[in-house]
Amino acid sequence: MSDRRLTPANGRVAAAHLRGLVEAEHFSEGRRATIRPSVANLLESPGGRRERQLLHGAEVVEYEDVDGWSFVQSLADGYVGYLRSDMVNDDLADEPAMAATHRVVTRATHAYRQPDIKSREALWLSLGARVEVTGRDETFLHTTSGYVPARHLAPLEETATDPVAVAERLLGTPYLWGGNSSQGIDCSGLVQGALLLCGCDCPADSDLQQAALGDTLPPDTEPRRGDLLFWKGHVAWVAGPDLLLHANAHYMAVAFEPLVAAVARIDANGDGPVTRHARLPLT
């Protein structure tokens, strides 16, 4: 339980299952909650640095609400951090936690106030955001978040099969360290978002992904679409025999880059060689 990012404990409170493993003033089962805004920054401390982001409808366990800050753990990947308390719906609030049924499968969409494209939007939604559908008409699904174009959503149980194709939907998205949305994303966010839409569990940060994802291949293995290449602090999708797709600070965007040129550039910039070549079961 040494990794702070994955340990729901802050000294004042800790998850009940950590009793006897960590020190805390009290232990709690927490309460299930969902994320209200389009995107919520998950911070390392109240008002501190962004470490990741959570999308609308993401599920968390809230362990504490103190001075306007909620201490939470993401159910999708176990990541721990702080959110502003007004970003969280829970079963004790005026707006209860949703029971998500669908997620956004396009780069982005809007939830409208009425089932009419000329009505005001209620919320912007990123690829991967989750909503609860309560009805439908010809072109819109009625959700607890607003009216969303039906073609922009898919049931949670429907999963993609090509994570690179999912990641390609975010081409041109600005690079944002710790980002997880189509407004801004980083290298590990691009990997995680694509795998989650393929129904695969995936950690949030590149070092955790390097430790957990796929089978390690020998250095001379020919790369193929869907493989992952890791460097210290970076990860990229292999999109073809000599093509990478990654969110990177060189282009400051999600971009394609020739594989050989990218490997040479990253090494020349002082970030070293590829540290792992991984192949996932679904590819």
N, C-alpha and C positions, 0 to 999 in steps of 0.2 A: 504494500500500500504506500509506496514511496513516491509515486508520480502524482504531484499535486493536481494535475489536469484531470485526473480520473478518480480522485479520492474525495467523496462528498463529506468533507470535514473542514472546519475553519477555527477550531478552538472553542467557540461558543456552542456550536451544534455539530453533530455528526449523524450520519445515517445509522439507523438502529442495527443494521447488520455488521457495523464496524465496532460494536461494543466489545471491549477487551482487546482491540487492535490499535485504537487511537485514543488519545485523551481529549475529552470535551466536557463542557459544563452540563450538557444534556444530550440525549440521543432521541432521534425522531424517525418515525416511519415516513414523514413527509406527506405531501398531498399532490395528486396529479393535477397538472395545469397545462394550458396551451398558450401559444404566443399570439398576441393580439395584432401588433403592427405588421406591415409588410416585411420588414427586416428588423431584427433586434440585435444589437451588439452585445456579445457575451464577454464580460470584462474580467480581468484577473483579480480586481478588487473594486469596491464601490468607487465609481468615478475614475477608475484606472484604465490601463491599456486594453484595447480590444484584442482578444485572442481568437475568437471565432464569431460567426453570426448564426442566428437561428431564424428560420423563415416562418411566415404566417402559418399557424396551425401546427407547428412543431410541438411535440409533447415533451414536457419536463416534469421532474419531481421538485417541488418547492419545499425546501427544508427550513427556511427562515425568511421573515419579512421584517427588516429593522431599518428605521429611518429612511424609508422610501426605497430600499434596495432589497431585492429578493436573491437569496442564495439558492441556486438551482443546479440540477444535473440533467443533461439532455438524455432522453431515453433512446435516441437513435444511435448514439455512439459513446455514451457515458461521460461526455465532457462536462466539466464543472466550472461554474463561474457566477458572476453577478449580473443581474438585469435590473433596470428600473422597475419598481413594483407595478407601475401602471402599464407595463408591457405584458402582464400575465393575467389570463383568465383562470379562475379556479372554481371548484364546485361550491365555494362559499361566497362567491362574488355575484354581483348583479348579472354579469354575463358568464354563465357557467362554461366550463371547458367543453369544447366541441367534441363530437364523435366523428372524426374525419372519415370520409368515404371515398374521396377522390383527391387527385393532385394535378397540378398544372404540368402539362407535358410539352408546352411550347416555350420559347425563350422567355416570354412574359405575357401577361394579359391584365385585364382590369375586371374588377367586380363593380357592376353598375348599380345605381340606386333603383332603377326600374329595368324591365326587360326590353330595353330600347337603346340602341347605340348612340342616340342623341341625348340621352339622359346623363346626369352627372355621374362621374365615377365615384365609388365609395372607397376603393382600395386598389392599389397596384399590387400585382402578384407575380412573383418570380417563378421560373422553372423550378419545380420541386415543392412549391408551397402546397399546403394541404387545406382542404375545405370540406364542409359537411353539406352534402346535397340533400335537399328536402323535397324537390319536385323538378319538373321540367316542362318546357313548351317546345315549339318547333326549333328555335335557335339558341335558347338560353337554358342553362341549368340553374335552378333556384337554390341558393346556398345561404347559410346563416351569415355569410360575409357579404352577400349581394348577388346580383345576377351575372353569371359568367358565361361567355360564349361556349356552347356545348363542345365544339370541336377542340377547345383548348384544354379540356379536362379528360382524365381517364380514371376508371376505378382503381383503387389502391392495389387490387389483386392483379391487374394487368401490368406486366412488366416488360421492359424493352429487353432485347437480346444482344445488342451491339453497343457497349458503353462508349466507344469512340464516336458513333453516330449521335449519341446523346450529347457528348461533350461538344461536338461540332455545332450544335444549336447555339452555343455561347461564343462562337467566333466573333472577335472584335470587342468582346466585353472588356472594359478597362481592368487593368491589374489593380488589386486592392489587397494589401497584406491582411490576412485574417478574414477575407471576404468569402461569402458563400452564396451570392446572388447574381442575377443578370445585370445588376447595377455595378458590381465590382466583385472580383473573385481572385483567389490566388491558386497556386499550383495544386495544393492538396484539396482545396475546395472543389476544383474542377474534377479531380479523380473521385472524390467522395460523392459529389452530386450525381455523376454519371452512374456510379455503381449502385447508389440507392434506388435510382429509377430502374435499374435492372434487377432489383430485389435482392441485392447483395449487401451484407453488413460491411461497413468500412469505417475505420478510425478517422479522426479529423485532421491530424497533422502528418506531415510527410515522414517523420521518423517513426511514428506509430504505424503508418501504412507500410513502410519498409520492413518492419518487424513482423507484420501480420498477413500481408497479402500475397497470395500465389505461391508458386514453386520457383525456387532459385535455379536459373539456367547457367550453364558454363559460359565463360566470357566470349567464346568464339561462336555461340549459337546465333544463327541468322534471325534477326528480329522479325516479328510479324504483327499485323494489325491486332491491337488489343493488349499487347505486352506493355509492361511498365518499366521505365528506366529510372533509377534513383541515383541522385548525387547527395552529398552532404547538404541537407536543407532544401532539396528540390526533387520534384518528380514530374515525369512527362509521359503522356500516352504515345505509343508507337502507332501512327496512323497508316503507315505503309512501309515497304521495304527500306526506304531512305527518307522517311518523313516523320517528324514529331508534331504533336499537337500539345501545347502547354500554355498555361498562364505564366508569364514571365516578365521580369522587370526590364529586360533588354528592349522588348517591344512595348512594354507597359500595357499589355493586352493579351487576350487569348489569341494565339496565332499558330499557323503552321510554320515549320522551319526544317530545312534539310537536316537529316539526322547527323551525318558526318560533320557538317559545318557547325551544328549546335554543340556536339561533343567537344570539338576543337575550341570553340569560342568559350564555353564554360570553363574548360581547363585553363585556357590562356588568361581568363579573368581571375584566376586564383582559387576557383571553387573545386578544383580537382577532377579526377576521372569519374566515370560511372562506378558506383559502389555496388549496384545490384541490378540484375536483369531478371524480371519476374514474369511468369506466365500464369494467368488466372484460369480456373477450370472452365469458366463460361466462354473463353476464347479459344 
